[in-house]
Amino acid sequence: MTSPDARTDLVGLLPEEAEQAIAAHFQERGQPRYRAKQVLGWLYERGAADFEAMSDLPRAERDALAERFAFTSPAVAKLSRSVDGTTKHLWRLDDGELIESVLIPTSSRLTLCISSQAGCAMACAFCATGWAGYRRQLTAGEIVSQFRGARAWARDNGYGEITNIVYMGMGEPLMNRKAVFPSLAILNRGYGLGARRITVSTVGVVPGILEMAAMPEQYRLAVSLHAPNHELRQRIIPLEKKHSIDELMEALRKFDEAGGKRITFEYVMIQGVTDDAALADELADRIREFNAFVNLIPFNPIPGTDWKPSSRARLNYFVERLEARGISAFVRESRGSDIAAACGQLRAEATEGRKPVQITPGSTMKARPGREAAAGD
Ligand code: SAH
């Protein structure tokens, strides 16, 4: 008998790999071909949590599958629901690591924001995940299982089907390409989410952007720019020292030239830090060459800094100034801030087993856990 650890995780396989593995398994057992289709239907469409749920398969076949294959299915450690309907899942992975995903309903969409790493090594000065440091990479199965778990919850709670996915939870997706790229293919080809409904958000990991440019699918790219020049950007984003804004722009040019993939720029509005009116003009000049738009994100306060979000008047003025220079800009309204589910607030807080992170108020540029790891990609 196969030990549980040697079983293949179905959730982390590409759809064609899963199909092949299951078909081969049934062939060995002398089972009809349609059995593989049944299992795939349960896996992708119906969202079975395990083989036991696959009620149209004979008992012996369910048992045989369970000996050979497994389903990554993280446990729900905590569920928080905001007054605005935004719902955050805190997932506990097999080794005890904690990650978060957030369901964000609007009138026309149901967006799921997922994590790509446990923690994050990028250490951006304004982000709570960055303050908490890096823990480990997620597997493709762990990334996809956030979707599976959130989808099941959404179906059971009258939220309907997930229409869009954004890799804007914990972690830097392009620092975990080995798992993130397969997860894109699984969500797209396995679960049937259109590539243009899947957005990868990056702080500017140039090699990853170039790899995405070469993909035939039109996955969307969001770039966390947050500053229009090297001096300001390196003060708030350590990665700027490795991949400068000029190098980033060059990579985005290649992404743009690959065609059909619209870029979104994200820009966090921190009072007195990133919201000077002159910066709006500089930003517009920087990105004019792209068919892009800007999402202005009012800074969501996090423990450890005394920064404040820009005033409403300043946000509107920034938008006007960008539009006057021909750039479409929107203010992204914060959702779920009452449950710490808004951008940059994900910290996977849990009660047991984790040391509190030491944060000195105001000192945004001190060495922090995970800082060293930010160097490699
Ligand atoms: N690592 C990826 C994705 C995770 S963060 C990235 O950097 O894009 C998702 C978005 O939230 C990013 O644009 C990030 O810069 C932004 N963000 C982080 N902390 C924030 C905060 N405190 N307030 C507002 N936005 C924040």
Residues whose N, C-alpha, C, O or C-beta is under 5 A from the ligand:
A	BS01	SAH	F126 C127 A128 Y167 M168 G169 G171 E172 P173 S201 T202 V203 S224 E266 V268 I297 P298 F299 N300 I302 C343 G344
